[in-house]
């Protein structure tokens, strides 16, 4: 009887309104050897998850449902709007690649800041990634600026569709556009070659050991070299000199890092991109020939001193013109 009263008191403390009886008494007796202390705190029920587990389950459920809905949406677009679906897929993949590039660039910049590393001290792939990412960001900033006015974003989407070469980076180009647009850029680059060769012919009689540096530096102010390097020529002369010097210095630093890495460690796409940056239209040239051409370029570039980097600009024209394996 005393034990029954004690059970009733404990049940009242737990908030239970169940009348104690033999069943409750027996349950308490059975629980004593397992719990160790007969009057310890009640065990939590396994039927209820913790708040953190509930949140994880909810997030997992939402992610699963989102993937299912997204898959149905993709199938719907592919069946009813195939051409739009192709553009939509390229745009979404382009956003993912650009976001991945941004995160990688941030990691590299963080590493440079923490370890006090300069740009020329990075590896070849890190230097090339930062160089290309800066150019991509510059292009994207222009789109961001023109989309600031109200409702201008609708016009921006139309302009992106009509002028993908001028406004979009390579991540958002179709495979066919990548080949066609690179051919167009190289054709624009080739238009400056005769003018540059004309400058060189006029300077050759004036070159001497004492005046070589001055004459070649003077050539760097010509707008034709900016077109050959796919840089905007519509700038004042002092800005052209600065841009050409910066661009040439970056290429020379890339060449040193590439010579240290070795051309054999580059992927086929990296080889073609490196050749195109240095003036060769590599889109129609076999990989082996691109590697051979890049080796010739590195031999010349790595032998130049800092004061002779203006010669590297003309090397862009001379090596690409004299290469017999190029179609364009």
BELGIFEN-V766431 format. One line per field, one symbol per residue. ss: DSSP state (H for helix, E for strand, - for the rest). A space follows every 50 residues. Layout:
ss=???
This chain:
ss=-HHHHHHHHHHHH--------HHHHHHHHHHHHHH--------------- HHHHHHHHHHHHHHHHHHHHHHHHHHHHHH-HHHHHHHHHHHHHHHHHHH HHHHHHHHHHHHHHH---HHH--HHHHHHHHHHHHHHHHHHHHHHH---- -HHHHHHHHHHH-HHHH--HHH--HHHHHHHHHHHHHHHH--HHHHHHHH HHHH-------HHHHHHHH---HHHHHH--------HHHHHHHHHHHHHH HHHHHHHHHHH-HHH--HHHHHHHHHH----HHH--HHHHHHHHHHHHHH H----HHH-HHHHHHHHHHHHH------
